[in-house]
């Protein structure tokens, strides 16, 4: 994408689309999740989410530095890290609250944060301390500590992405390669772990920032041998799809995703290259213009992520209780529709609700003695 603000409609569209996919992917009985990215690739929506996070961060940082100053841009992203930390605490609290409410109604589902809830009841001070220190990360809140870590590194990453991209890439690859060994030193309570190793997943965040700051795609695609890269991307995507569909149909080891296996990274980069071709051809822009609600979700990314976590946990648990964990196509499609509608409602209702609250507060202030 070019620097023109009008071109960022594609970015909002893909961010919104990924948030919708994340919601249905976390519903065990979802029917739509049978045809999302993870069903045909060794990667899933998480890679897209992190890569787009790096791209969007570089876009925002560059715009703020140009409009105001480099110092203000750095301070903004240090503050952003605190915002993400706050979002983690809110999400963790909501996961525990939803689990407690559903448990009180005798709803039993595999993804409820019952272990965290039991520990909170038995040792509240220790459990709260562990959540505050990232030692305990309730279900679906675990991606946010990684993002808080990335936001802290933005003032270092972005200047390097613009001035010394090869140095940044080399450092990022080296850190990713050593991430499995470093993983043991991440803060974690007994029998707990980080679902996303930030030292590994930073690679995709950095790649997103590099693609935004440097004309990587343009230079490679315009080279006389650029068609070979497209051919290689098609081959990688096809082989990975065949492997996932017909060879390795069982879930892979959790560390495969936790430490961002090179197979996941390569598969994602191949798909990203092919999607870039669609963007270049203008198809993504046409889709974004015809589906503005998806772009709206993308623009309210952090809020919709938190809401999506709550929505998917509630819908997943209720569906599991209704079907006893068995696949049910009518109820699964109904669950998908409810989850998507709820997330769209959150995105659409935020601004009207905010204006209503402001009017109520303003009225109260004017009428108070």
TIFI-384668 format. One record per residue (C-alpha): x, z, y; residue number from 1. Coordinates in nm, 4 decimals. Example, Ala and Ser with C-alpha at 12.3 -4.5 7.8 and 13.67 -1.06 7.14 Angstrom:
2
         x         z         y  num
    1.2300    0.7800   -0.4500    1
    1.3670    0.7140   -0.1060    2
END
This chain:
369
         x         z         y  num
    0.0000    0.0000    0.0000    1
    0.1130   -0.0708    0.3531    2
    0.1443    0.1887    0.6256    3
   -0.1833    0.0802    0.7854    4
   -0.4395    0.3579    0.7722    5
   -0.7087    0.1058    0.6741    6
   -0.5323    0.0451    0.3444    7
   -0.5565    0.4112    0.2413    8
   -0.9143    0.3573    0.1277    9
   -0.7641    0.2741   -0.2135   10
   -0.5801    0.6069   -0.2232   11
   -0.8989    0.8047   -0.1557   12
   -1.0826    0.5988   -0.4166   13
   -0.8283    0.6621   -0.6922   14
   -0.8008    1.0322   -0.6086   15
   -1.1789    1.0667   -0.6272   16
   -1.1946    0.8682   -0.9502   17
   -0.9284    1.0887   -1.1080   18
   -1.1147    1.4054   -1.0059   19
   -1.4306    1.2729   -1.1700   20
   -1.2366    1.1862   -1.4855   21
   -1.0782    1.5317   -1.4941   22
   -1.4242    1.6888   -1.4830   23
   -1.5607    1.4913   -1.7805   24
   -1.2321    1.5168   -1.9735   25
   -1.2700    1.8965   -1.9744   26
   -1.6159    1.8769   -2.1300   27
   -1.5586    1.8833   -2.5039   28
   -1.8851    1.7063   -2.5941   29
   -1.8622    1.4484   -2.3136   30
   -1.9381    1.0909   -2.4100   31
   -1.7666    0.9372   -2.1081   32
   -1.4421    1.1157   -2.1963   33
   -1.4314    0.8998   -2.5111   34
   -1.3493    0.6006   -2.2904   35
   -1.1270    0.7564   -2.0214   36
   -0.7509    0.7084   -1.9978   37
   -0.6436    0.9717   -2.2515   38
   -0.8370    0.7902   -2.5263   39
   -0.6244    0.4761   -2.4909   40
   -0.2904    0.6059   -2.3687   41
   -0.0292    0.8728   -2.4336   42
   -0.0868    0.9991   -2.0792   43
   -0.4065    1.1086   -1.9061   44
   -0.5551    1.1762   -1.5634   45
   -0.3021    1.4549   -1.4973   46
   -0.0198    1.2040   -1.4479   47
   -0.2297    1.0007   -1.2069   48
   -0.3288    1.3147   -1.0167   49
    0.0309    1.4323   -0.9693   50
    0.1658    1.0861   -0.8813   51
   -0.1091    1.0314   -0.6228   52
   -0.0371    1.3808   -0.4919   53
    0.3206    1.2764   -0.4168   54
    0.2025    0.9512   -0.2581   55
   -0.0610    1.1245   -0.0428   56
    0.1827    1.3979    0.0603   57
    0.4391    1.1415    0.1754   58
    0.1657    0.9608    0.3700   59
    0.0491    1.2780    0.5441   60
    0.4025    1.4041    0.6131   61
    0.5147    1.0734    0.7661   62
    0.2027    1.0492    0.9829   63
    0.2396    1.4054    1.1096   64
    0.6124    1.3699    1.1751   65
    0.5514    1.0488    1.3704   66
    0.2551    1.1853    1.5648   67
    0.4003    1.5314    1.6367   68
    0.7480    1.6195    1.5093   69
    0.9517    1.6701    1.1929   70
    0.9484    2.0474    1.2461   71
    0.5690    2.0587    1.2683   72
    0.5415    1.8471    0.9533   73
    0.7693    2.0882    0.7643   74
    0.5743    2.3908    0.8814   75
    0.2462    2.2249    0.7901   76
    0.3481    2.1839    0.4288   77
    0.4832    2.5354    0.4039   78
    0.1387    2.6467    0.5164   79
   -0.0111    2.4013    0.2661   80
    0.1669    2.5875   -0.0108   81
   -0.0140    2.9050    0.0938   82
   -0.3448    2.7152    0.0982   83
   -0.2858    2.5979   -0.2575   84
   -0.1915    2.9514   -0.3620   85
   -0.5187    3.0734   -0.2135   86
   -0.7021    2.7947   -0.3990   87
   -0.5368    2.9100   -0.7220   88
   -0.6618    3.2656   -0.6683   89
   -1.0133    3.1388   -0.5914   90
   -1.0147    2.9127   -0.8987   91
   -0.8790    3.1881   -1.1228   92
   -1.1438    3.4283   -0.9921   93
   -1.4203    3.1735   -1.0483   94
   -1.3004    3.1038   -1.4040   95
   -1.3185    3.4763   -1.4793   96
   -1.6562    3.5136   -1.3075   97
   -1.8122    3.2170   -1.4893   98
   -1.6726    3.3437   -1.8202   99
   -1.8159    3.6898   -1.7548  100
   -2.1617    3.5552   -1.6640  101
   -2.1812    3.3196   -1.9617  102
   -2.0521    3.5917   -2.1933  103
   -2.3217    3.8260   -2.0626  104
   -2.5817    3.5655   -2.1678  105
   -2.4211    3.5452   -2.5139  106
   -2.2882    3.1947   -2.4581  107
   -1.9867    3.1497   -2.6820  108
   -1.7593    2.8541   -2.6115  109
   -1.3901    2.7907   -2.6882  110
   -1.2771    2.7389   -2.3278  111
   -1.4129    3.0566   -2.1731  112
   -1.1383    3.2800   -2.0319  113
   -1.2372    3.5679   -2.2612  114
   -0.8793    3.6854   -2.3275  115
   -0.8039    3.7056   -1.9551  116
   -1.1370    3.8771   -1.9000  117
   -1.0709    4.1367   -2.1703  118
   -0.7247    4.2086   -2.0313  119
   -0.8732    4.2433   -1.6833  120
   -1.1221    4.4997   -1.8111  121
   -0.8625    4.6934   -2.0131  122
   -0.5734    4.6883   -1.7637  123
   -0.7112    4.5636   -1.4300  124
   -0.4027    4.6403   -1.2210  125
   -0.1624    4.4675   -1.4596  126
   -0.3939    4.1669   -1.5064  127
   -0.4429    4.1226   -1.1311  128
   -0.0679    4.1539   -1.0765  129
   -0.0043    3.8880   -1.3378  130
   -0.2513    3.6490   -1.1701  131
   -0.0987    3.7090   -0.8262  132
    0.2492    3.6351   -0.9642  133
    0.1438    3.3271   -1.1664  134
    0.2254    3.5168   -1.4864  135
   -0.1344    3.4627   -1.5955  136
   -0.3162    3.1348   -1.5210  137
   -0.6815    3.1278   -1.6319  138
   -0.8230    2.8079   -1.7789  139
   -0.8220    2.5051   -1.5426  140
   -0.6386    2.6943   -1.2677  141
   -0.2984    2.6200   -1.4206  142
   -0.2268    2.2967   -1.2312  143
   -0.2370    2.4713   -0.8906  144
    0.0778    2.6881   -0.9282  145
    0.2696    2.3672   -0.9935  146
    0.1242    2.2128   -0.6777  147
    0.2148    2.5169   -0.4700  148
    0.5711    2.4734   -0.5949  149
    0.5684    2.1058   -0.4935  150
    0.4338    2.1828   -0.1459  151
    0.7215    2.4250   -0.0874  152
    0.9680    2.1479   -0.1751  153
    0.8097    1.8833    0.0484  154
    1.0340    1.9559    0.3532  155
    1.3343    1.8842    0.1299  156
    1.1878    1.5968   -0.0758  157
    1.0476    1.3791    0.2032  158
    1.3605    1.3451    0.4208  159
    1.5590    1.2540    0.1078  160
    1.2917    1.0071   -0.0024  161
    1.3358    0.8237    0.3270  162
    1.7126    0.8447    0.3739  163
    1.8696    0.8986    0.0282  164
    1.6173    0.7816   -0.2317  165
    1.8716    0.7294   -0.5120  166
    2.0083    1.0809   -0.4692  167
    1.6563    1.2249   -0.4809  168
    1.5681    1.0205   -0.7900  169
    1.8866    1.1226   -0.9717  170
    1.8266    1.4907   -0.8965  171
    1.4643    1.4661   -1.0042  172
    1.5514    1.2971   -1.3346  173
    1.8225    1.5551   -1.4039  174
    1.5788    1.8408   -1.3379  175
    1.3159    1.6759   -1.5615  176
    1.5700    1.6364   -1.8423  177
    1.6595    2.0056   -1.8287  178
    1.3013    2.1254   -1.7799  179
    1.2327    2.2284   -2.1443  180
    1.5297    2.4670   -2.1339  181
    1.4247    2.6100   -1.7952  182
    1.0653    2.6547   -1.9102  183
    1.1513    2.9836   -2.0817  184
    1.2443    3.1353   -1.7437  185
    0.9082    3.0706   -1.5781  186
    0.7179    3.3941   -1.5071  187
    0.4643    3.4553   -1.7824  188
    0.2807    3.7542   -1.9258  189
    0.3120    3.8234   -2.3015  190
    0.1466    3.5489   -2.5099  191
    0.0917    3.3435   -2.1935  192
    0.2593    3.0216   -2.0803  193
    0.2441    2.7543   -1.8099  194
    0.0332    2.4570   -1.9181  195
    0.2377    2.2402   -1.6793  196
    0.6122    2.2909   -1.6510  197
    0.6706    2.2237   -1.2770  198
    1.0381    2.1386   -1.3361  199
    0.9254    1.8477   -1.5562  200
    0.6168    1.7325   -1.3675  201
    0.8003    1.7185   -1.0351  202
    0.9336    1.3818   -1.1564  203
    0.5950    1.2138   -1.1072  204
    0.5412    1.3852   -0.7721  205
    0.8814    1.2617   -0.6547  206
    0.8113    0.9103   -0.7843  207
    0.4855    0.9065   -0.5884  208
    0.6702    1.0074   -0.2719  209
    0.9434    0.7474   -0.3325  210
    0.6920    0.4678   -0.3864  211
    0.5276    0.5608   -0.0544  212
    0.8545    0.5849    0.1399  213
    1.0412    0.2919   -0.0132  214
    0.9164   -0.0664   -0.0833  215
    0.9863   -0.0296   -0.4547  216
    0.6892   -0.2295   -0.5801  217
    0.7265   -0.5009   -0.3180  218
    1.0950   -0.5629   -0.3910  219
    1.0583   -0.5704   -0.7678  220
    0.7381   -0.7758   -0.7787  221
    0.8773   -1.0342   -0.5349  222
    1.1991   -1.0783   -0.7316  223
    1.2201   -1.4001   -0.9320  224
    1.2247   -1.1919   -1.2514  225
    0.9440   -0.9632   -1.1387  226
    0.7067   -1.1223   -1.3897  227
    0.9194   -0.9716   -1.6664  228
    0.8357   -0.6220   -1.5391  229
    0.4653   -0.7073   -1.5528  230
    0.5061   -0.8426   -1.9050  231
    0.6950   -0.5279   -2.0117  232
    0.4225   -0.3086   -1.8575  233
    0.1549   -0.4972   -2.0523  234
    0.3519   -0.4547   -2.3760  235
    0.4090   -0.0816   -2.3214  236
    0.0413   -0.0210   -2.2387  237
   -0.0715   -0.2236   -2.5438  238
    0.1678   -0.0516   -2.7866  239
    0.0718    0.2928   -2.6575  240
   -0.2990    0.2095   -2.6903  241
   -0.2506    0.0882   -3.0480  242
   -0.0512    0.4011   -3.1355  243
   -0.3139    0.6315   -2.9857  244
   -0.6108    0.4497   -3.1401  245
   -0.4814    0.3743   -3.4893  246
   -0.1655    0.5740   -3.5650  247
   -0.1674    0.9190   -3.4031  248
   -0.5353    1.0048   -3.3770  249
   -0.4824    1.3822   -3.3945  250
   -0.4010    1.5835   -3.0781  251
   -0.0281    1.5903   -3.0027  252
    0.1808    1.9062   -2.9738  253
    0.1055    2.0920   -2.6448  254
    0.4711    2.0713   -2.5384  255
    0.4327    1.6908   -2.5322  256
    0.2236    1.7334   -2.2175  257
    0.3632    2.0640   -2.0934  258
    0.7149    1.9249   -2.0499  259
    0.6068    1.5682   -1.9620  260
    0.7487    1.3776   -2.2584  261
    0.9285    1.0571   -2.1667  262
    0.6674    0.8684   -2.3709  263
    0.3931    0.9950   -2.1406  264
    0.5979    0.9137   -1.8313  265
    0.6833    0.5598   -1.9463  266
    0.3243    0.4910   -2.0503  267
    0.1972    0.6105   -1.7135  268
    0.4486    0.4018   -1.5171  269
    0.3454    0.0912   -1.7117  270
   -0.0214    0.1522   -1.6320  271
    0.0624    0.2328   -1.2680  272
    0.2441   -0.0999   -1.2343  273
   -0.0590   -0.2888   -1.3675  274
   -0.2923   -0.0980   -1.1350  275
   -0.0615   -0.1858   -0.8447  276
   -0.1237   -0.5497   -0.9329  277
   -0.4984   -0.4884   -0.9016  278
   -0.4435   -0.3240   -0.5637  279
   -0.2330   -0.6179   -0.4483  280
   -0.5057   -0.8588   -0.5584  281
   -0.7616   -0.6658   -0.3502  282
   -0.9826   -0.5604   -0.6399  283
   -0.9277   -0.1882   -0.5839  284
   -1.0225   -0.2204   -0.2171  285
   -1.3465   -0.3994   -0.3055  286
   -1.4305   -0.1263   -0.5571  287
   -1.3548    0.1440   -0.3004  288
   -1.5812   -0.0223   -0.0444  289
   -1.8653   -0.0598   -0.2934  290
   -1.8359    0.3013   -0.4194  291
   -1.7815    0.5119   -0.1037  292
   -1.8925    0.8380   -0.2678  293
   -1.5865    0.8289   -0.4940  294
   -1.3639    0.7976   -0.1884  295
   -1.5457    1.0920   -0.0308  296
   -1.4561    1.3063   -0.3321  297
   -1.0948    1.1943   -0.2959  298
   -1.0832    1.2954    0.0700  299
   -1.2008    1.6459   -0.0214  300
   -0.9478    1.6769   -0.3023  301
   -0.8721    2.0493   -0.3135  302
   -1.2334    2.1579   -0.2673  303
   -1.3555    1.9113   -0.5307  304
   -1.0849    2.0201   -0.7731  305
   -1.2020    2.3836   -0.7484  306
   -1.5673    2.2822   -0.7745  307
   -1.4878    2.0489   -1.0622  308
   -1.3179    2.3285   -1.2542  309
   -1.6297    2.5453   -1.2261  310
   -1.8640    2.2560   -1.3059  311
   -1.6732    2.1452   -1.6148  312
   -1.6434    2.4989   -1.7530  313
   -2.0158    2.5683   -1.7075  314
   -2.1306    2.2311   -1.8448  315
   -1.8826    2.2423   -2.1339  316
   -1.9904    2.5929   -2.2361  317
   -2.3640    2.5250   -2.2126  318
   -2.3275    2.1971   -2.4031  319
   -2.1199    2.3659   -2.6733  320
   -2.3851    2.6364   -2.7139  321
   -2.6643    2.3769   -2.7267  322
   -2.4961    2.1590   -2.9885  323
   -2.2999    2.4227   -3.1860  324
   -1.9881    2.2231   -3.1021  325
   -2.1076    1.9008   -3.2670  326
   -2.1088    1.5659   -3.0898  327
   -2.4523    1.4798   -2.9572  328
   -2.4818    1.1510   -2.7680  329
   -2.8004    1.2167   -2.5664  330
   -2.6956    1.5688   -2.4643  331
   -2.3373    1.4575   -2.4074  332
   -2.4489    1.1824   -2.1686  333
   -2.6824    1.4282   -1.9964  334
   -2.3907    1.6693   -1.9533  335
   -2.1784    1.3919   -1.8036  336
   -2.4549    1.3003   -1.5613  337
   -2.5034    1.6625   -1.4564  338
   -2.1301    1.7183   -1.4011  339
   -2.0803    1.3997   -1.1979  340
   -2.3946    1.4597   -0.9912  341
   -2.2868    1.8163   -0.9183  342
   -1.9405    1.7093   -0.8005  343
   -2.0860    1.4347   -0.5793  344
   -2.3301    1.6897   -0.4359  345
   -2.0416    1.9221   -0.3487  346
   -1.8552    1.6417   -0.1715  347
   -2.1650    1.5267    0.0177  348
   -2.2953    1.8715    0.1025  349
   -1.9809    2.0246    0.2473  350
   -2.0072    1.8894    0.6020  351
   -2.3856    1.9461    0.6427  352
   -2.3441    2.3006    0.5124  353
   -2.0531    2.3616    0.7495  354
   -2.2567    2.2360    1.0471  355
   -2.5518    2.4538    0.9444  356
   -2.3316    2.7634    0.9242  357
   -2.1754    2.6853    1.2637  358
   -2.5194    2.6476    1.4211  359
   -2.6354    2.9754    1.2695  360
   -2.3234    3.1555    1.3910  361
   -2.3568    2.9988    1.7361  362
   -2.7229    3.0995    1.7575  363
   -2.6415    3.4557    1.6560  364
   -2.3651    3.4813    1.9148  365
   -2.5914    3.3516    2.1919  366
   -2.8744    3.5912    2.1041  367
   -2.6554    3.8984    2.0501  368
   -2.6498    4.1525    2.3365  369
END
